[in-house]
Amino acid sequence: MTHSRRHFLRTSAAFTLGFSGLHTLFGCKQADLPNTRTISERFGPMLPDPDKILDLPEGFSYQIISRKGERMTDGFFVPTRHDGMAAFPGPDGLTVLVRNHEINLGGDASDGPFGPGNELLSRLGPNDIYDAGNDGEPCLGGATTLVYDTRTQRLESHYLSLVGTLRNCAGGPTPWNTWITCEETTRRAGDRCAHDHGYVFEVPASASPGLTRPVPLKAMGRFNHEAVAVNPASGIVYQTEDTDDSLLYRFIPNQPERLAEGGRLQALAIVDQAGLDTRNWEDQTVTPGAKLATRWIDLDNVEAPDNDLRLRGFVQGAARFARGEGMWYGNNAVFFACTNGGQAKQGQIWRYVPSIFEGTPDELSKPGLLELFVEPNDPGLVDNADNLTVTPWGDLILCEDGSGDQFLVGVTPKGAIYKFAHNAASDSEFAGATFSPDGSTLFVNIQGDGLTLAITGPWMT
């Protein structure tokens, strides 16, 4: 039976009342948490999928819209290791999806877009690929673009849009309809690579096939990039870093919407708490729900040939985080995941509310606020959240990247947690959750299986 909106609102209200103290609960040790593996069932329990791909609540369905190894419209192959992704409005009501591929050096050529033996590489011009390598083996990471019609639930076309990068993990959409893709590596030019890596690249969200000229945005820093989020009010870009001792960065562009024109890179610090360790690994340094006033530290030598940007920033007083990963702007805030934060190292979700004077000299008069939104410390609730997105009705959807069974996990604005989908195909991580602009379709990847899925059903819209 399809659940009604009234049922959803009634369920939501019940769990809001029942878990109004949830932030305090999340500060407890794992042994103090309730035995239940699901705090809230906003959409009802998941039902087994007879095809053993994706378990979903009643009323929801999915279809696989893209598989690794398929021929795309431009003749190239769908690369493997689907990762971060975002959806954009396209022409004539279509949706444009831009999708990352987290391919590192040393993989098989068939993992990439050029086929076995890289036989299609000869189709590229010298300006089409960022790093063709020094030994005839190109870097195979990058991005692909899918054009999808949510009215018919049909894939219209798909094509290669960026190539020659490494470990394109996550990234983020911009308000000016581009995708920023991030390299999760700091590999230097050497015996295999012709160029340094560890940068971000900008890819237009276009329905027309064509490769983006791969220009590294070096002023945004060279480090183990993970994800970005853009504040539409200011054009400032926030960035996470996937290391155990990472920083949270922001980039203030010299010209809004023109990131290649350069700008200032800064790291987040807490007012009157220089070098705060937010990881909570040993002591509960940061309490869930507490709001911390922030300041931002200017960074220099941001291309960091020694991969020491986070170390220098910490010495200057920046806060330290536990593997910053997924990030998204929504609900007038920047949400980001720290995958192994918390005493049980099961992950944290943070919320940063920018200052009304963000990035200006008046900022310290009313600073931005950082809040530890949830810290479950229980893999039965959230098992190492990675990518995340904000839903059209204000919940978060988290992509788990832990051990064993993997779920899409929802978090309400009040902090109640619910399981929405289960990977019934494998123990691979989910990645790239993003909603279509019309709110009808949730797209998500199952990375290890090389699948992109479109999920529809009775959303709370």
C-alpha positions as CSV (number, residue, x, y, z in Angstrom):
1,M,0.0,0.0,0.0
2,T,1.3,3.5,-0.9
3,H,1.8,5.6,2.2
4,S,0.0,8.9,2.3
5,R,1.4,12.4,3.1
6,R,-0.8,12.4,6.2
7,H,0.8,9.2,7.4
8,F,4.3,10.6,6.9
9,L,3.5,13.8,8.8
10,R,1.9,11.8,11.7
11,T,5.0,9.5,11.8
12,S,7.4,12.4,11.7
13,A,5.6,14.3,14.5
14,A,5.6,11.2,16.7
15,F,9.3,10.7,16.2
16,T,10.0,14.4,16.7
17,L,8.3,14.2,20.1
18,G,9.9,10.8,21.0
19,F,13.4,11.9,20.2
20,S,13.5,15.6,21.2
21,G,16.5,14.7,23.3
22,L,18.3,12.8,20.6
23,H,21.3,15.1,20.5
24,T,22.0,14.3,24.1
25,L,21.6,10.6,23.4
26,F,24.2,10.7,20.6
27,G,26.7,11.8,23.2
28,C,26.4,8.5,25.0
29,K,28.6,5.6,24.7
30,Q,27.5,2.8,22.4
31,A,26.5,0.6,25.4
32,D,24.1,3.3,26.5
33,L,22.2,3.4,23.2
34,P,18.9,1.6,22.7
35,N,19.0,-1.9,21.2
36,T,16.9,-0.9,18.2
37,R,18.8,-0.6,15.0
38,T,16.4,2.0,13.6
39,I,15.3,5.0,15.6
40,S,12.6,6.2,13.1
41,E,10.7,4.7,10.2
42,R,9.7,7.7,8.3
43,F,8.7,5.7,5.2
44,G,8.0,2.4,6.9
45,P,10.1,-0.8,6.9
46,M,12.2,-1.9,3.9
47,L,10.8,-4.8,1.9
48,P,13.1,-7.5,0.3
49,D,13.8,-6.9,-3.3
50,P,13.2,-10.2,-5.3
51,D,15.9,-9.2,-7.7
52,K,18.3,-8.7,-4.8
53,I,19.5,-5.2,-5.8
54,L,17.9,-2.7,-3.6
55,D,15.5,-3.1,-0.6
56,L,13.1,-0.2,-0.3
57,P,10.0,0.8,1.7
58,E,6.5,-0.1,0.3
59,G,5.5,2.2,-2.5
60,F,9.0,2.8,-3.7
61,S,10.7,1.4,-6.8
62,Y,14.0,1.7,-8.6
63,Q,15.5,1.0,-12.0
64,I,19.1,0.7,-13.0
65,I,19.9,3.4,-15.5
66,S,23.6,2.9,-16.1
67,R,26.1,0.1,-15.7
68,K,29.9,0.0,-15.9
69,G,31.2,-1.2,-19.2
70,E,28.2,-0.1,-21.3
71,R,28.7,1.9,-24.5
72,M,27.8,5.5,-24.1
73,T,26.3,7.8,-26.7
74,D,29.7,9.2,-27.6
75,G,31.1,5.7,-28.2
76,F,33.2,5.6,-25.0
77,F,32.5,3.0,-22.2
78,V,31.0,3.8,-18.8
79,P,33.9,3.7,-16.4
80,T,33.9,1.8,-13.1
81,R,33.7,3.0,-9.5
82,H,30.8,5.4,-9.7
83,D,31.1,7.9,-6.8
84,G,29.9,11.5,-6.1
85,M,27.2,12.9,-8.3
86,A,24.8,15.9,-8.6
87,A,21.6,16.6,-10.6
88,F,21.0,19.8,-12.5
89,P,18.1,21.3,-14.5
90,G,18.5,20.6,-18.2
91,P,16.7,21.9,-21.3
92,D,13.1,21.0,-21.9
93,G,12.5,19.7,-18.4
94,L,15.4,17.1,-18.6
95,T,17.7,16.4,-15.7
96,V,21.5,16.5,-16.2
97,L,23.5,14.2,-13.9
98,V,27.3,14.6,-13.6
99,R,29.0,11.6,-12.0
100,N,32.5,10.9,-10.7
101,H,34.6,7.8,-11.2
102,E,37.1,7.1,-8.4
103,I,39.7,5.2,-10.5
104,N,43.3,5.2,-9.3
105,L,46.5,4.2,-11.0
106,G,47.2,0.6,-11.4
107,G,43.8,-0.5,-12.4
108,D,42.9,-2.5,-15.5
109,A,42.4,-0.4,-18.7
110,S,38.9,-1.8,-19.0
111,D,38.0,0.1,-15.8
112,G,38.2,3.3,-17.8
113,P,36.3,4.8,-20.7
114,F,38.7,3.7,-23.5
115,G,38.1,0.0,-23.4
116,P,40.6,-3.0,-23.1
117,G,44.0,-1.8,-24.2
118,N,42.8,1.8,-24.2
119,E,42.1,1.5,-27.9
120,L,39.8,4.5,-27.9
121,L,42.4,6.8,-26.4
122,S,43.5,7.9,-29.9
123,R,40.2,9.7,-30.3
124,L,41.3,12.4,-27.8
125,G,43.2,15.6,-28.6
126,P,46.1,16.8,-26.5
127,N,43.8,19.3,-24.6
128,D,41.1,16.7,-23.9
129,I,43.0,14.8,-21.2
130,Y,44.6,16.1,-18.0
131,D,47.2,13.5,-17.6
132,A,48.0,11.0,-20.3
133,G,50.8,9.5,-18.2
134,N,54.5,9.0,-18.9
135,D,54.4,5.3,-19.9
136,G,51.5,5.2,-22.3
137,E,49.0,4.4,-19.6
138,P,46.7,7.4,-19.0
139,C,45.0,8.4,-15.8
140,L,41.5,7.0,-16.0
141,G,39.6,8.9,-13.4
142,G,37.2,11.6,-14.3
143,A,33.5,12.3,-14.8
144,T,30.6,11.3,-17.0
145,T,27.3,13.1,-17.7
146,L,23.9,11.5,-18.0
147,V,20.8,13.2,-19.5
148,Y,17.6,11.8,-17.9
149,D,13.9,12.4,-18.4
150,T,12.2,12.0,-15.0
151,R,8.7,12.2,-16.7
152,T,9.3,9.0,-18.6
153,Q,12.0,7.7,-16.3
154,R,14.3,7.1,-19.3
155,L,18.0,7.7,-19.9
156,E,18.2,9.9,-23.0
157,S,22.0,10.0,-23.4
158,H,25.3,9.7,-21.6
159,Y,28.9,10.7,-22.4
160,L,32.4,11.3,-21.1
161,S,32.8,14.8,-19.7
162,L,36.2,14.9,-17.9
163,V,39.2,12.5,-18.2
164,G,42.8,12.1,-17.1
165,T,42.4,12.7,-13.4
166,L,42.7,10.4,-10.4
167,R,40.4,9.1,-7.7
168,N,37.5,11.5,-8.5
169,C,35.7,10.8,-5.2
170,A,33.1,13.4,-4.4
171,G,32.6,17.0,-5.3
172,G,29.6,19.3,-5.3
173,P,27.2,21.3,-7.5
174,T,27.4,25.1,-7.9
175,P,24.5,27.5,-8.2
176,W,25.8,28.4,-11.7
177,N,25.2,24.8,-13.0
178,T,28.6,23.3,-12.9
179,W,30.0,20.3,-11.0
180,I,33.2,20.6,-9.0
181,T,35.0,17.2,-9.1
182,C,37.7,16.4,-6.5
183,E,40.8,14.3,-6.7
184,E,41.2,12.2,-3.5
185,T,45.0,11.9,-3.9
186,T,48.2,13.9,-3.6
187,R,50.2,11.9,-6.1
188,R,53.1,13.9,-7.7
189,A,54.3,13.9,-11.2
190,G,56.9,11.2,-11.6
191,D,57.6,7.9,-13.3
192,R,53.9,7.3,-14.2
193,C,52.2,10.7,-14.0
194,A,53.0,13.6,-16.1
195,H,51.3,16.1,-13.8
196,D,50.7,16.6,-10.1
197,H,47.4,15.6,-8.7
198,G,45.3,16.6,-5.7
199,Y,43.2,19.3,-7.3
200,V,39.6,20.1,-8.1
201,F,38.2,20.6,-11.6
202,E,35.0,22.3,-12.8
203,V,32.7,20.5,-15.3
204,P,29.7,22.3,-16.9
205,A,26.4,20.5,-16.5
206,S,25.5,20.3,-20.2
207,A,23.1,18.1,-22.1
208,S,25.3,18.4,-25.2
209,P,28.1,15.8,-25.4
210,G,31.6,17.0,-25.2
211,L,34.8,16.8,-23.1
212,T,35.6,19.6,-20.6
213,R,39.0,21.1,-21.0
214,P,40.7,19.8,-17.8
215,V,41.9,22.9,-15.9
216,P,43.0,22.3,-12.3
217,L,41.8,25.0,-9.9
218,K,45.1,25.3,-8.1
219,A,44.2,28.3,-5.9
220,M,41.6,26.0,-4.2
221,G,44.5,24.0,-2.7
222,R,46.3,20.8,-3.3
223,F,45.4,18.2,-0.8
224,N,43.4,14.9,-0.4
225,H,40.2,16.5,-1.6
226,E,36.8,14.9,-1.0
227,A,33.7,17.1,-1.4
228,V,32.6,20.7,-1.8
229,A,29.5,22.8,-1.1
230,V,28.8,26.3,-2.4
231,N,26.9,29.0,-0.4
232,P,24.6,30.6,-3.0
233,A,24.4,33.8,-1.1
234,S,28.2,34.5,-1.2
235,G,29.6,32.2,-3.8
236,I,32.1,30.9,-1.2
237,V,33.1,27.2,-1.7
238,Y,33.6,24.9,1.3
239,Q,35.8,21.9,1.0
240,T,36.4,18.7,3.0
241,E,39.7,16.7,3.2
242,D,39.8,12.9,3.6
243,T,42.5,12.3,6.1
244,D,42.4,11.3,9.8
245,D,43.8,14.8,10.7
246,S,42.0,16.9,8.1
247,L,40.9,20.5,8.1
248,L,37.7,22.2,6.8
249,Y,38.5,24.7,4.1
250,R,36.7,27.6,2.4
251,F,37.7,29.3,-0.8
252,I,36.7,33.0,-1.4
253,P,36.9,33.6,-5.1
254,N,38.2,36.8,-6.5
255,Q,35.2,36.8,-8.9
256,P,32.1,34.9,-7.9
257,E,31.2,32.1,-10.3
258,R,34.7,32.3,-11.9
259,L,36.8,30.0,-9.7
260,A,39.6,29.8,-12.3
261,E,40.3,33.5,-11.6
262,G,41.8,32.6,-8.2
263,G,41.0,33.6,-4.6
264,R,41.8,33.1,-1.0
265,L,42.0,29.7,0.7
266,Q,41.3,29.5,4.5
267,A,40.8,26.9,7.2
268,L,38.2,26.9,9.9
269,A,39.2,27.5,13.5
270,I,37.1,27.8,16.7
271,V,37.0,31.2,18.5
272,D,39.2,31.0,21.7
273,Q,40.0,27.3,21.1
274,A,43.0,27.2,18.8
275,G,43.8,23.7,17.4
276,L,40.5,22.2,18.7
277,D,40.4,18.4,18.1
278,T,36.8,17.7,17.1
279,R,37.3,14.0,16.5
280,N,36.1,13.0,20.0
281,W,38.2,9.9,19.8
282,E,39.3,9.8,23.4
283,D,37.3,12.5,25.2
284,Q,34.0,14.1,24.3
285,T,35.7,17.3,23.3
286,V,32.7,18.6,21.4
287,T,29.2,17.9,22.7
288,P,26.4,17.2,20.1
289,G,24.1,20.2,19.8
290,A,26.7,22.8,21.1
291,K,27.2,25.7,18.8
292,L,30.8,26.9,18.4
293,A,31.7,30.4,17.1
294,T,34.2,30.2,14.3
295,R,36.9,32.2,12.6
296,W,38.9,31.5,9.4
297,I,42.7,31.4,9.0
298,D,44.4,32.5,5.8
299,L,46.6,29.8,4.3
300,D,49.7,30.3,2.1
301,N,51.6,28.0,-0.3
302,V,48.3,26.3,-1.0
303,E,49.7,24.0,-3.7
304,A,51.6,22.3,-0.9
305,P,54.2,20.2,-2.7
306,D,55.0,18.4,0.6
307,N,51.3,17.7,1.2
308,D,51.5,19.6,4.5
309,L,48.7,22.1,4.1
310,R,46.6,20.6,6.9
311,L,49.6,20.4,9.2
312,R,50.6,24.0,8.7
313,G,46.9,25.1,9.2
314,F,46.7,23.1,12.4
315,V,49.8,24.8,13.8
316,Q,48.2,28.2,12.9
317,G,45.1,27.2,15.1
318,A,42.7,25.5,12.7
319,A,40.4,22.8,14.0
320,R,41.1,19.2,13.3
321,F,38.5,16.7,11.9
322,A,38.3,13.0,11.4
323,R,38.2,12.2,7.6
324,G,36.0,14.9,6.2
325,E,34.0,13.4,3.4
326,G,30.5,14.1,2.0
327,M,29.3,17.7,2.0
328,W,26.1,19.5,0.8
329,Y,24.5,23.0,1.1
330,G,20.8,23.0,2.2
331,N,18.5,24.3,4.9
332,N,20.7,27.5,4.9
333,A,23.7,25.5,6.2
334,V,26.6,23.4,5.1
335,F,26.4,19.8,6.2
336,F,29.4,17.5,6.1
337,A,30.3,14.0,7.3
338,C,33.4,13.0,9.2
339,T,33.5,9.3,8.4
340,N,35.4,8.0,11.5
341,G,34.7,10.7,14.0
342,G,33.3,9.9,17.5
343,Q,34.5,7.6,20.3
344,A,33.4,4.5,18.4
345,K,34.8,5.9,15.1
346,Q,31.5,5.3,13.4
347,G,31.2,8.9,12.1
348,Q,29.8,12.3,12.8
349,I,27.6,14.7,10.9
350,W,28.4,18.4,11.3
351,R,26.4,21.5,10.4
352,Y,28.0,24.9,9.7
353,V,25.8,28.0,9.5
354,P,27.6,30.8,7.7
355,S,27.7,34.3,9.1
356,I,25.4,36.9,7.6
357,F,28.7,38.7,6.9
358,E,30.5,35.5,5.7
359,G,33.9,36.3,4.1
360,T,33.8,40.0,4.9
361,P,35.6,42.2,7.5
362,D,32.4,42.3,9.6
363,E,32.4,38.5,10.0
364,L,33.8,38.4,13.5
365,S,31.0,40.6,14.8
366,K,28.5,37.8,14.1
367,P,30.6,34.7,13.3
368,G,29.5,31.5,11.6
369,L,28.5,28.7,13.9
370,L,29.7,25.1,13.8
371,E,27.5,22.4,15.4
372,L,28.1,18.6,15.9
373,F,24.7,17.6,14.5
374,V,24.8,13.9,15.2
375,E,27.3,11.5,16.5
376,P,25.7,8.0,16.9
377,N,28.7,5.9,18.0
378,D,26.7,2.9,16.9
379,P,27.0,1.2,13.5
380,G,23.4,0.0,13.8
381,L,22.4,3.6,13.4
382,V,25.0,5.0,11.0
383,D,28.0,3.0,9.8
384,N,30.6,5.4,8.6
385,A,28.6,8.0,6.5
386,D,30.4,9.2,3.4
387,N,28.5,11.1,0.6
388,L,25.3,12.9,1.7
389,T,22.6,15.2,0.3
390,V,19.8,17.4,1.6
391,T,16.3,16.2,0.5
392,P,13.7,18.6,-0.9
393,W,11.8,18.3,2.4
394,G,14.8,19.0,4.6
395,D,16.1,15.6,5.7
396,L,19.6,14.4,5.1
397,I,20.3,11.2,3.1
398,L,23.6,9.6,4.1
399,C,25.5,7.0,2.0
400,E,27.1,4.4,4.3
401,D,30.7,3.3,3.6
402,G,31.2,0.9,6.5
403,S,31.5,-2.9,6.9
404,G,28.9,-5.5,6.2
405,D,25.4,-4.4,5.0
406,Q,25.2,-0.9,3.6
407,F,22.3,1.4,3.8
408,L,21.0,4.8,2.7
409,V,20.2,6.4,6.0
410,G,17.9,9.4,6.6
411,V,18.3,12.0,9.3
412,T,15.4,14.4,10.1
413,P,16.0,18.1,10.9
414,K,15.4,17.1,14.6
415,G,18.1,14.4,14.4
416,A,16.0,11.3,14.2
417,I,17.5,8.5,12.1
418,Y,15.8,6.1,9.8
419,K,17.0,3.4,7.3
420,F,15.6,4.1,3.8
421,A,17.3,1.6,1.5
422,H,19.5,-1.5,1.8
423,N,22.1,-2.7,-0.7
424,A,20.9,-6.2,-1.4
425,A,23.4,-6.8,-4.2
426,S,26.7,-6.6,-2.3
427,D,28.6,-5.0,0.6
428,S,29.7,-2.1,-1.6
429,E,29.2,1.4,-0.5
430,F,26.5,3.7,-1.7
431,A,27.7,7.0,-3.3
432,G,26.4,10.1,-5.0
433,A,22.9,10.4,-3.6
434,T,21.2,13.4,-5.3
435,F,17.6,14.4,-6.1
436,S,16.4,15.5,-9.5
437,P,15.5,19.3,-9.6
438,D,11.7,18.4,-9.8
439,G,12.1,16.3,-6.6
440,S,10.6,13.2,-8.1
441,T,13.7,11.0,-8.3
442,L,16.6,10.1,-6.0
443,F,19.7,9.0,-8.0
444,V,22.3,7.0,-6.2
445,N,25.3,4.8,-7.1
446,I,26.4,1.4,-5.8
447,Q,30.1,1.9,-6.3
448,G,31.6,-1.6,-6.4
449,D,28.9,-2.9,-8.7
450,G,29.2,0.0,-11.1
451,L,25.5,0.8,-11.0
452,T,23.5,4.1,-11.1
453,L,19.9,3.8,-9.9
454,A,16.9,6.0,-10.1
455,I,14.5,5.7,-7.2
456,T,10.9,7.0,-7.2
457,G,8.0,6.8,-4.8
458,P,5.8,8.7,-2.4
459,W,8.4,11.3,-1.2
460,M,7.5,14.0,1.3
461,T,7.2,16.8,-1.2
